[in-house]
Amino acid sequence: MDLLIIDDEENLLKLLSLNLKKEGRNIVSCQDAATGLAEFKKQTYDIVLCDIGLPDMDGLELLTRLQEIHSSCPIIMITAHGSIETALTAMKRGAYDYIQKPFEPEEIEFVIERALRETKLQADYDRLKREISAEYNFSNILGSAPSMKKLFERMKKAASTKSTVLITGESGTGKELIAKAIHFNSERKSKAFVIVDCGAIPSNLLESELFGHIKGAFTGANSDKKGLCEEADQGTLFLDEIGELPLDLQTKLLRLLQENTIRRVGDTKAIRLDIRIIAATNRKLEEEIAEKRFREDLFYRLNVVPLRSPPLRERKEDIPLLAQHFIKKYAKEYKRNVEKISPAVLNRLMSFEWPGNIRQLENVIEQMLVMSESKVLELDVLPPPLSSAQSIDIPQIPETEWDLKQALAKVQSYTEEYMIRRAMEKTKNNKTKAAELLGISRRSLIYKTQEYKIEDIAEAD
């Protein structure tokens, strides 16, 4: 905890620093408002003790200046006997409380502890309010494809337990959203949901970030520090990209899963925790195990409830629903009067393979909406690589047409052309391999490409 004391009485500063000194508490003292302001700008403080009667600035003005820098930091005013009215005015302006001189050390310690406790409660309330307002529930994960229905069923079962969950799937398939939905539909929903990106934190800092450290554990460890595991106590710890976790930390994570305990860096004392762990990866952990990059025993501890987030190419029937959702989202965010996408654009979206999955689709819709000047997103605002892709029109059967043979012929032609284009894209225009994929002869493939006027395929191999 970091405490800033601003008072022009040197003896009082020394007395406060001595009496308020505790393990894990960092105290900085300043004798004037200018120095105090400069120090307050340099780092984030958990609490401030500030004298109302400073020589270089009125106490109320200093209060205002401090609040402009960090509005949520509790500020306790120190006042002389004749300044009670000013202290009350300061509280009306946002000061947490005031202490009247002379005071006992126990009195000011009580006010500090109360301020810290209430600030934490307020922070927890604000966090919960933000998280609940985001409505991380199952209905937020859009999809009606069979693979998604199966996923929803398994997610609901996972949410009703405290078992460890391992979510696998390609990048951009919504693994974090799945983890949040499980947490916020579980008994732990009122507790913390802590995210750790195992691939984003440097390996030399990851152990301290996860498990915390004690004072003196290494150079720069000036005080005890809680790790993210402790922050997630009684809540959920989401380990994203678990496949990136170094082997030495995999051993310590295994201890947490087996014994529900951790040790801070440099400490010999075990800390017992109650954490629900959800891990996610886009790697094939079985292959990582074979290559000795991932512990097999850790994999089995994590893989209690396995969930697979399917790639978008396996659930293309969900593309119209997802696209409309993103249109609504970004139309509101950018204040654009965009309502839908054209059939031609939808056709292009449906024929694309989406290597970046839902994240890529969302990015495409956002780009189109930014560039569009009409209510309907058309092909002219479609970004690469979709803008240069070849597409075919989905056959339209007029309501007045009842000839079944003609309708089937249209659908057959569409399917043939679509599958040929898809096969040629997959094989990079290799006719022999494409014909093998399609189960037809090379001669038939060449004939069909000429029939459907598929450019550059007859010449390519």
Protein Blocks (a to p, Z undefined) as FASTA:
>chain_A
ZZddddfblklmmmmmmmmgcehiacdddfbfklmmmmmmmpccfbdcddfbdfkbcfkl
mmmmmmmmmmmlccdddddfklmmmmmmmmmnopabdcdddddfklmmmmmmmmmmmmmm
mmmmmmmmmmmmnopafklpgcjbfklmmmmmmmmmmmmpcbdcddeddehilpmmmmmm
mmmmcfklmmccddddfklpcfklmmmmmnopaehkaghiabccddfklmmgoiacddeh
kllpcfklmmmmmmmmmnopacdehiabdcddddddddddfbdfklmmmnopacfklmmm
mmmpgcddddfklmmmlmmmmmmmmmmmmmmmnopacfbdcfklmmmmmmpgolnlmmlm
mmmmmmmmmmpcbfbdcfklpccfklmpccdddddddfkbcbfklmmmmmmmmmmmmmmm
mmmmmnnopaklmmmmnopafklmmmmmmmnopghklmpZZ
